[in-house]
Amino acid sequence: MSGCHPRLQSKESMIVVTDLDGTLLDHTSYSFAAARPAMDELARRNIPLILNTSKTRAELGELMAELELETPFIVENGSAIYGVDGALVLSVGAHRATLLRVLNDARAAGFSFTSYSD
């Protein structure tokens, strides 16, 4: 690791962040078998594997258990970050009420669209 940044030379300061669909998980089968050897090596070296996904917290919970991961994770395209214990650490997304108000204002201004809430 001679060419690494000084803060990344010890295992304790390293993390690996990955997407899921088509990256950690096979795009067609959603299997993680091909990634298992790399995941095992990360675990052996005590390097946390951080999942960063468009999935919701609920969707990710079962997968985290299946992957045997007890690490922080990022959901909904970066809208929220959860800690090792699954507790919310940071929410960067807007509240639903705010989004609905903006959509209603846009409709009132003449924009036409259908949202998930419709």
VENLINMO-V292113 format. One record per residue. N is the residue number from 1. RES is the residue in three letters. PHI is phi in degrees with one decimal (999 if undefined). OMEGA is omega in degrees with one decimal (NA if undefined). Layout:
N/RES/PHI/OMEGA + N/RES/PHI/OMEGA
This chain:
1/MET/999/-174.0 + 2/SER/-63.6/-178.7 + 3/GLY/-91.1/-177.5 + 4/CYS/-79.5/171.3 + 5/HIS/-58.7/-176.7 + 6/PRO/-53.4/-178.8 + 7/ARG/-72.9/-178.4 + 8/LEU/-103.4/-177.3 + 9/GLN/-81.7/176.0 + 10/SER/-100.8/-179.3 + 11/LYS/-59.9/-175.5 + 12/GLU/-64.0/-177.7 + 13/SER/-99.3/-178.8 + 14/MET/-100.8/170.8 + 15/ILE/-138.7/172.0 + 16/VAL/-122.8/178.8 + 17/VAL/-113.1/-178.4 + 18/THR/-140.0/169.1 + 19/ASP/-78.9/-179.2 + 20/LEU/-107.6/-171.0 + 21/ASP/-62.5/179.5 + 22/GLY/80.0/179.2 + 23/THR/-121.1/175.6 + 24/LEU/-73.1/179.6 + 25/LEU/-102.2/175.8 + 26/ASP/-59.1/-174.6 + 27/HIS/-61.5/-176.4 + 28/THR/-93.7/-173.7 + 29/SER/-95.4/-174.8 + 30/TYR/62.0/176.6 + 31/SER/-76.8/175.0 + 32/PHE/-109.0/-177.0 + 33/ALA/-56.9/-178.8 + 34/ALA/-66.6/-179.5 + 35/ALA/-87.5/-174.4 + 36/ARG/-56.0/179.1 + 37/PRO/-59.2/178.1 + 38/ALA/-67.3/177.8 + 39/MET/-63.4/178.5 + 40/ASP/-63.9/179.0 + 41/GLU/-67.2/175.7 + 42/LEU/-60.3/178.9 + 43/ALA/-62.8/179.4 + 44/ARG/-59.6/-179.0 + 45/ARG/-89.9/-178.0 + 46/ASN/58.7/176.8 + 47/ILE/-102.3/-177.9 + 48/PRO/-64.5/173.9 + 49/LEU/-104.2/-176.9 + 50/ILE/-103.9/177.7 + 51/LEU/-87.4/179.4 + 52/ASN/-129.1/-167.9 + 53/THR/-142.2/172.3 + 54/SER/-84.5/-179.5 + 55/LYS/-65.7/176.5 + 56/THR/-83.6/177.8 + 57/ARG/-58.7/-179.6 + 58/ALA/-61.7/179.1 + 59/GLU/-64.1/-174.8 + 60/LEU/-77.8/-177.0 + 61/GLY/-55.6/-179.7 + 62/GLU/-64.3/-179.2 + 63/LEU/-66.3/178.1 + 64/MET/-59.0/178.6 + 65/ALA/-65.8/180.0 + 66/GLU/-63.1/178.9 + 67/LEU/-80.0/-177.8 + 68/GLU/58.4/179.3 + 69/LEU/-103.6/172.8 + 70/GLU/-127.1/-176.8 + 71/THR/-132.5/172.1 + 72/PRO/-59.4/177.8 + 73/PHE/-150.4/-176.6 + 74/ILE/-120.7/-176.4 + 75/VAL/-124.5/174.6 + 76/GLU/48.2/176.5 + 77/ASN/56.2/176.6 + 78/GLY/91.1/-178.1 + 79/SER/-70.9/-179.6 + 80/ALA/-151.2/177.4 + 81/ILE/-120.6/-179.8 + 82/TYR/-114.6/-179.3 + 83/GLY/-84.9/-178.5 + 84/VAL/-56.1/-178.2 + 85/ASP/-83.5/-179.9 + 86/GLY/83.3/178.9 + 87/ALA/-81.9/178.9 + 88/LEU/-61.7/177.6 + 89/VAL/-101.9/-176.8 + 90/LEU/-152.0/174.6 + 91/SER/-116.6/-177.5 + 92/VAL/-109.4/178.1 + 93/GLY/-85.4/177.0 + 94/ALA/-74.2/176.2 + 95/HIS/-70.4/-178.1 + 96/ARG/-55.4/-179.3 + 97/ALA/-60.1/178.7 + 98/THR/-65.6/179.9 + 99/LEU/-62.1/179.5 + 100/LEU/-64.5/177.7 + 101/ARG/-64.1/179.2 + 102/VAL/-64.4/177.7 + 103/LEU/-63.1/178.2 + 104/ASN/-64.2/176.7 + 105/ASP/-63.0/179.2 + 106/ALA/-65.3/176.7 + 107/ARG/-61.6/179.5 + 108/ALA/-63.3/179.2 + 109/ALA/-85.4/174.9 + 110/GLY/105.4/177.9 + 111/PHE/-77.5/-178.7 + 112/SER/-120.6/-179.0 + 113/PHE/-165.3/174.3 + 114/THR/-119.0/179.8 + 115/SER/-109.0/177.2 + 116/TYR/-58.9/-178.4 + 117/SER/-68.7/178.0 + 118/ASP/-73.3/NA
